[in-house]
Amino acid sequence: MFPVHTASAADLVSTAPQLLVGALALVVPGVLPVLALIGQRAVSLFLAPIIGAVTIALGATVSVLLGVTLIWGWVAVALVVNLFCVLLGRRLDRDKAALRFDPWTLLAAFVGSATATLWAGSRALSWDVHSFWYSRGRWFLVGPDYVREQLTSPFTSPYDGALHAQYPPLPSTVPAVMWDLTGAVNYFAAKVLMASVTGCALVLLALGVARLMGRPQWFGRLGALVVPSAALYFATLSSAWGHQDLPYAAAGEAALVFGLLLPRRSAELTVSVVLSLMCGMVKNEGLVISVLIALMVSLRYSERRLVTFGLLAVPWLGALGAWRVVLKTLPPGPAAPPGVTQ
């Protein structure tokens, strides 16, 4: 078992340079997309890192498919995503009133989300996180051929049945990019970085709930303050102690609120798409939720026009299913001895 280590101020100080690099890797690829599709909004500050995390996960998919390094796959996907969003943004007629929140609602959402994130991030890393999520991220530091071997190996899954190593890549590859860029592997820094992505999803969930609750304003602010902590109830009952269950749960819930319950505008649709992609790229359980959200939101925005539905749903579902499709192209690994895993 790994020794229990309690985080201290010294841990944060020592990992600050590495975390700065990791934060820039998340934010930079998301700046142009949010400005092009949403504009200068407070929510853009929290959506940009999630776009960056999704970009890294898609980059991992390209890495496995083409046999290139994770960094090159990430850079290629980031360039494509930025170009696509800029071109799309030129054709959108953005509503200037969309996704504007008063300062007190933003503060309530931030405080509620920070409280929940700090609680989830302060716990010692569980065996599940050490042995799987972050260890899998280290495969990408070795190279794409090694990643392919491990993804099909029966010895990299702690349970019988479907290979656990083939879970979606986001929780493993976001830290891997930070480690690769800085040349150092640090699990504490990985936990803080992923907690920041979770925190961004919680803020967006809180803001969506506040807007949904409407007036009086104090009622919406109360919802923004309370909902993030309520989301922890789900995480505390999970087998992984919430390290990867809270991110997909918060992202899925927020994607549903923005896509199905708030006004039908391009800004809300953008938030819903990004959050659903995050939800589906964290765990297989989230993938099921994301597919349902993609179908329902596409149906709502297309107003039951088949061509419009296809133009929205097909690329959305394609991005969600890309990891699973790429895994199908890998040659099968060796058979495990009877009753033996890990």
BATORNU-934091 format. One record per residue (C-alpha): x, y, z negated. Coordinates in steps of 0.2 Angstrom, whole numbers, padded with zeros to 4 digits, always signed. Each point is the difference from the previous one (the first is absolute). Layout:
# BATORNU-934091
XYZ
...
This chain:
# BATORNU-934091
+0000+0000+0000
+0006+0018+0003
+0003+0010-0015
-0013+0013-0005
+0007+0017+0003
-0009+0016-0006
+0002+0015+0011
+0009+0015-0007
+0004+0017+0005
+0018-0006+0005
-0008-0012+0012
-0009+0014+0009
+0015+0011+0001
+0012-0014+0006
-0012-0005+0014
-0005+0018+0005
+0011+0002+0015
-0006-0017+0007
-0018+0004-0004
+0002+0017+0009
+0006-0010+0016
-0015-0012-0002
-0012+0015-0002
+0006+0008+0016
-0001-0016+0009
-0019-0001-0004
-0004+0019+0002
+0010+0005+0016
-0009-0012+0012
-0017+0005-0007
+0002+0019+0002
-0004+0003+0018
-0014-0012+0000
-0009+0008-0015
+0003+0017+0007
-0007-0005+0017
-0015-0009-0005
-0005+0008-0017
+0010+0017-0001
+0007+0008-0015
-0011-0007-0014
+0004-0005-0018
-0005-0018+0005
+0014+0000+0013
+0013-0001-0014
-0007-0016-0006
-0004-0008+0017
+0017+0003+0008
+0009-0012-0011
-0013-0014+0004
+0002+0003+0018
+0019-0002-0003
-0003-0016-0009
-0011-0007+0014
+0013+0005+0013
+0013-0010-0010
-0012-0016-0001
-0003+0002+0019
+0019+0002+0003
+0003-0017-0010
-0013-0008+0012
+0010+0006+0015
+0016-0005-0008
-0006-0018-0002
-0007+0000+0018
+0014+0007+0009
+0015-0006-0011
+0006+0018-0004
+0004+0007-0017
-0013+0007-0011
+0007+0017+0002
-0001+0000+0019
-0017-0007-0001
-0006+0013-0012
+0008+0014+0011
-0008-0006+0016
-0017-0001-0008
+0002+0017-0009
+0004+0008+0017
-0015-0008+0008
-0012+0004-0014
+0005+0018+0000
-0001+0002+0019
-0018-0008+0000
-0006+0011-0014
+0006+0016+0007
-0008-0004+0017
-0016-0005-0009
+0000+0015-0011
+0000+0012+0015
-0016-0008+0006
-0009+0001-0017
-0012+0014-0005
+0004+0001-0018
-0012+0007-0013
+0008+0013-0010
-0011-0004-0015
+0005-0018+0000
+0009-0008-0015
+0002+0017-0010
-0001-0002-0019
+0001+0013-0013
+0015+0000-0012
-0008-0007-0015
-0006-0015+0010
+0017-0003+0006
+0007+0002-0017
-0012-0013-0007
+0004-0012+0014
+0018+0002-0003
+0000-0002-0019
-0012-0015+0001
+0011-0009+0013
+0016+0005-0009
-0006-0008-0016
-0005-0016+0009
+0016-0001+0010
+0011+0003-0015
-0009-0014-0010
+0002-0012+0014
+0018+0005+0004
+0006-0001-0018
-0002-0018-0002
+0014-0012+0002
+0001-0008+0017
-0009-0017+0000
+0007-0016+0007
-0011+0001+0015
+0008+0017+0005
+0018-0005-0003
-0001-0017+0008
-0011+0005+0015
-0004+0017+0004
+0017+0009-0002
+0011-0016+0003
-0009-0001+0017
+0005+0018+0004
+0018-0005-0002
-0002-0012+0015
-0001+0015+0011
+0017+0006-0006
+0008-0016+0007
-0008+0001+0017
-0015-0005+0011
+0006-0018+0003
+0001-0003-0018
-0017+0008-0003
-0008-0012+0013
+0008-0015-0008
-0007+0004-0017
-0017+0005+0006
-0002-0018+0006
+0009-0009-0014
-0011-0010-0012
+0012+0003-0013
-0003+0019-0001
-0018-0002-0006
-0004-0003-0019
-0016-0009+0004
-0007-0014+0010
-0010+0004+0016
+0003+0015+0011
+0017+0007+0000
+0000+0014-0013
+0015+0008+0008
-0011+0005+0015
-0010+0013-0010
-0001+0017+0008
+0017+0009-0001
-0004+0017-0007
+0005-0003-0018
+0016-0008+0004
+0006+0011+0015
-0003+0017-0008
+0013-0003-0013
+0011-0009+0013
+0001+0015+0011
+0006+0010-0015
+0013-0013-0005
+0006-0001+0018
+0002+0019+0002
+0009+0002-0017
+0010-0017+0000
-0006-0005-0017
-0013-0012-0007
-0010+0007-0015
-0016-0008-0005
-0004+0014-0012
+0001+0012+0014
-0011-0011+0010
-0013+0000-0013
+0000+0018-0002
-0001+0003+0019
-0015-0012+0002
-0008+0008-0015
+0001+0017+0009
-0009-0008+0015
-0013-0007-0012
-0002+0017-0008
-0004+0008+0017
-0013-0013+0004
-0008+0003-0017
+0000+0019+0002
-0009-0002+0017
-0012-0012-0008
-0004+0013-0014
-0002+0014+0012
-0012-0011+0011
-0010-0004-0016
-0001+0018-0005
-0006+0006+0017
-0013-0014+0000
-0007+0004-0017
-0002+0018+0006
-0008+0013-0012
+0001+0005-0013
+0019+0002+0002
+0004-0005-0018
-0008-0017+0004
+0011-0003+0015
+0016+0006-0010
-0005-0012-0013
-0001-0014+0013
+0017+0005+0007
+0007-0001-0017
-0007-0017-0006
-0001-0011+0016
+0019-0003+0002
+0001-0007-0018
-0016-0010+0003
+0009-0008+0015
+0013-0007-0012
-0013-0012-0007
+0001-0010+0016
+0019+0000+0000
+0002-0005-0019
-0010-0016+0004
+0011-0005+0015
+0013-0014+0000
+0014+0012+0005
-0005+0012-0014
-0005+0013+0013
+0016+0004+0008
-0007-0004+0018
-0018-0002-0004
-0004+0018-0005
+0008+0007+0016
-0011-0009+0012
-0016+0002-0011
+0002+0019-0002
+0004+0001+0019
-0015-0011+0005
-0012+0009-0011
+0006+0017+0006
-0001-0005+0018
-0018-0005-0002
-0005+0016-0009
+0008+0011+0014
-0005-0010+0014
-0018-0005-0005
-0007+0012-0013
+0008+0017+0004
-0005+0011+0015
+0004-0007+0017
+0015+0011+0006
+0017-0004+0007
+0009+0005-0016
-0010-0013-0011
+0003-0013+0014
+0018+0003+0000
+0001-0003-0019
-0010-0015+0001
+0010-0008+0014
+0017+0003-0009
-0007-0006-0017
-0007-0016+0008
+0016-0004+0008
+0009+0002-0016
-0013-0012-0008
+0003-0013+0013
+0019+0001+0000
+0002-0003-0019
-0009-0017-0003
-0010-0013+0010
-0015+0004-0011
+0001+0018+0006
+0001-0005+0018
-0018-0007-0001
-0006+0016-0008
+0008+0010+0013
-0007-0009+0015
-0017+0002-0007
+0003+0019-0003
+0007+0002+0018
-0015-0008+0007
-0013+0009-0010
+0008+0017+0002
+0003-0003+0019
-0019-0004+0001
-0005+0016-0009
+0012+0012+0010
-0005-0008+0016
-0018+0002-0003
-0002-0017+0008
+0007+0004+0016
+0010-0015+0006
+0014+0009+0009
+0003+0012-0014
+0000-0014-0013
+0013-0010+0010
+0011+0015+0002
+0000+0002-0019
-0001-0017-0007
+0012-0009+0012
+0016+0009-0004
-0005+0001-0018
-0002-0018-0002
+0015-0003+0011
+0011+0009-0013
-0008-0009-0014
+0003-0017+0008
+0017+0003+0008
+0010-0008-0014
-0011-0016+0000
+0001-0001+0019
+0019+0002+0000
+0002-0014-0014
-0009-0012+0012
+0014+0002+0013
+0013-0006-0012
+0005-0018+0002
-0006-0012-0014
+0013-0002-0015
+0005-0017-0007
-0012-0010-0010
+0001+0001-0019
+0003-0016-0010
-0016-0007-0008
-0005+0011-0015
+0015+0012+0001
-0001+0018+0003
+0012+0015-0004
